[in-house]
Amino acid sequence: MTVLYNTITSSIDVFDADVLSEEDTLRAPGNEELLAYLTDRGYVYSSEQDERDLIHQLYTGYNQFKREHRPLIFYIVLTYRCDLACDYCFQNSAKALDGSIDTSHLPALFNAMDEICERFPDTRSRPVVALFGGEPLLRQHVGLVEEIFREVAERGWVNGPIISNGVSLDAHLPTFERYRPSGIQVTIDGPEEVHNQRRHTASYAGTFSSIVENVNSAIEAGIKMGIRTNLDDRNIHCLPELVDLAERHGWIDSQSVELSLAPVHERACGSLQEGERHDAIFERVLATISQLPRLKRWSLDGWSSVHHFDRLLHEGKAFIPRFDHCEAAVGKSFHLDGYGYIYSCIEACGMPALAAGRYVPELEFFPLYDAMRHRSVLNIEGCAHCGYSLVCGGGCALQAIVDKRDILTPSCANTDETIRRYVEFQYEK
């Protein structure tokens, strides 16, 4: 049997492999009905030019959608400091940076945001302001966070997502009850003993209990929570206990909680070598789902190439062809730090050589910004004839720079193998 997945039309079909062996066979007398079906489903075209024309038509529509409906997202990097000492953190090298934001920075920050907004006159959505670090929700940031949220609310903008370790979330709850963020993501890496071995303070004090308590308090306050689990060889065996934990606290059935799994990775989205390790982790995740169906409640957004495919199968949401890899390539995501730098990619924060621009002393964009936002599978040579290009979007631009020093090279990270394993898993089910 052969599973066909059309990355242009989101069609999925299962066929006898024999009938699809050669195009000449499809066009032979007696196969008119099959050929008509495959043509209707977008698998067969009259010519390569017809297929290219459709792709370019979709790309034009996608760019219009980005221009008009994708919001501008401003991530304020409050600090690179963190009150935890997680050994696998991709930002460990940035934690020594002292440049933190305080209230004196806010006028320059919001002036820069205003100026950026003026450069996108066609955008209809309200700007979104999100918080990132380091750890943005340190206890000493309570007044600062409240002032940022107040300013955002007064402008009629959106208080967006926050990525936090969750340890000091309780100190900020009064602010969040008044000025609602769109969601807060924290990380819980398994049961208490395992989590505390991985996500602890510099003095090796555990953080599990305080995070769980704060998550539950936030949910009770009506705040949407995301709970992510970062997986590697040291905690992959704990997935059954993770399900038990979520069931015990009611997270698994809560509409206010998003649960997700992701592989541990170094800075950027993962090299090809990391992709091989991620595949091994992914295979064990699939095996566990087979034995523990409740684990299907967790999204697989750490494996972005299958995350969209998964939504298509289980939620019936059509897959939009992935012409670019992430928000960095969309060109409407800006990470502003205390040093005055602007980064397109969240993983590049704290690395000035990979900055997309700066807002101090005045707003300026560097060549990398345009290089990022103009990168797509249509101008990456290695993507031109790849059947997976509209699933992976050419891979991580930052990884392409780090690995190959060329942003217009693909960063494949084993996408084909990951999808193959996932499709086999779904087919067997």
Disulfide bonds with the S-S distance in Angstrom:
none
